[in-house]
Amino acid sequence: MATGGLCWTFTALRWGVEEGVHAVPESADWIDELVADARTLAARHGAGGRM
């Protein structure tokens, strides 16, 4: 589950950074939250998904 969450979060983060800030200016506000989500999911993944 954590791996799928990481993949989705990184895809959303990449879109937000590369495309989103031009297409949807408000998406720049999402970047900090997506990075925090990625860190949380990575910690879960590192713990074998048992957090």
Secondary structure, DSSP 8 states (H G I E B T S, - for coil): -HHHHHHHHHHHHHHIIIIIHHH-GGGGGGHHHHHHHHHHHHHHHHTTT--
